[in-house]
Amino acid sequence: MATEVDKVLAKYAGIVIGKIQKKLLAADKLATGNLYNSFKYRVVSNIATHNSGFIIVGAKYGEYVERGRRPGKYVPIKPLINWLKAKRIAVTQETAMASRRGSTRATNKPRAAARGRGAATEAMYKSAAFAISKSIFKKGIRPFNLGLGTNNRESVTTWVQKQSNFLQELATATVKDQIKKGIFK
C-alpha cells in the first residue's frame, strides 16, 4: 500500500518527467519518440534510514543525450540509419559519395532524394550513417541538459525542493503516515 509520502513523491516525479519531455519537444529532440516515451519513475524507500525518494529511468541512449559523448568511439550504424530515416534526412548519391571522401554533410530537406536524384538505397543510408559515426568518433557529441542533474547546475533534487508546495506537502504526508502508524495520537 502506498504511503502518503509515496503519493507526494510520485506526483513530483511525474512533474519532473513532464519537464524533461517539454525540454525535448522545445529543442526538437524527437526523431522516433522512443526517448520521450521511455521515461518512467520508481518511488523508493529505505525503512532503516527513513529515507524516501524517486528514481527516473529512460532509454539507455538518453545518457548520451544528457552527458554527450567524448571523441574516440564509433556509434553503432543501425541506430544511426533508423535515426536518419525517422528524421527524414535525405540521403542522396552525393551524400554517399561525400562520406567516402570524409565529408559528413547531409541535407535535412525531406524527400530531397525523390526530386530527380533517385530514391535513397539502403547502401546510401549505411554510407551516410558511417560518415556520421566517423564524425562522432572525431568530434564527440555535445551534451544536452535534460535536467536530470548529471551535467547541469540544477539537479532534479534541487529543482523539486525549490517548488513552493513540495516541502509543505511532504511534511503533511509524513505526519499523516505517522498518524496511520499510531506514532501520533
C-alpha positions, -999 to 999 in steps of 0.1 A, spaced: 0 0 0 14 34 -10 20 58 19 11 95 17 48 103 13 49 79 -17 20 97 -33 36 131 -30 69 117 -44 50 101 -73 33 134 -80 66 153 -82 83 125 -102 55 129 -128 61 167 -129 98 162 -134 92 137 -163 68 163 -178 95 189 -175 121 167 -193 96 158 -221 89 195 -225 126 203 -229 129 175 -256 100 190 -275 112 225 -273 147 215 -286 132 194 -314 149 163 -300 122 139 -312 130 116 -340 112 83 -332 98 94 -298 115 65 -281 134 86 -256 104 109 -250 81 80 -242 107 59 -223 108 79 -190 94 62 -160 98 67 -123 100 45 -93 94 56 -57 120 41 -33 120 39 4 146 27 29 128 19 62 161 15 81 173 51 73 138 66 70 148 80 35 124 81 6 128 94 -29 122 86 -66 143 73 -94 137 83 -130 148 59 -158 147 62 -195 161 47 -227 198 38 -224 209 63 -251 193 91 -230 226 90 -211 244 101 -243 219 128 -250 223 141 -214 260 137 -210 272 138 -245 299 116 -259 336 121 -259 355 116 -291 372 83 -297 343 58 -300 323 49 -330 285 48 -328 266 17 -340 255 21 -376 220 6 -373 206 31 -348 220 59 -370 203 45 -401 170 44 -381 176 80 -369 183 93 -404 150 77 -416 130 89 -386 143 125 -391 136 122 -428 171 133 -436 175 130 -473 204 107 -483 215 112 -519 241 98 -541 262 129 -534 259 123 -496 270 88 -501 300 98 -522 309 126 -498 310 101 -469 337 82 -488 357 114 -491 353 121 -454 326 148 -455 296 144 -433 273 169 -449 237 157 -455 206 177 -463 178 180 -438 153 187 -465 127 159 -465 124 139 -497 152 158 -515 163 124 -528 129 119 -545 133 151 -566 150 137 -596 180 121 -579 165 87 -573 153 72 -541 178 65 -513 191 29 -511 200 11 -480 236 13 -490 233 51 -492 218 52 -457 246 29 -445 272 51 -460 257 83 -445 254 66 -411 291 56 -413 301 92 -420 281 104 -390 296 77 -368 331 88 -381 323 124 -372 312 114 -337 344 94 -334 364 125 -342 343 153 -325 321 135 -300 286 148 -292 277 179 -272 256 173 -241 220 184 -239 207 194 -205 176 172 -198 176 183 -162 185 150 -147 214 165 -127 242 147 -145 259 177 -160 240 208 -150 239 232 -122 203 224 -111 197 188 -103 163 172 -100 166 173 -62 173 210 -62 145 217 -86 119 197 -66 130 213 -33 125 248 -49 89 240 -56 69 261 -31 44 234 -21 67 204 -22 82 206 14 48 215 28 31 186 10 59 163 21 56 174 58 19 169 58 22 135 42 48 124 68 25 134 96 -4 116 81 17 84 77 29 87 113 -7 90 125 -17 59 105 12 40 121 -1 51 155 30 72 164 9 103 170 -24 100 187 
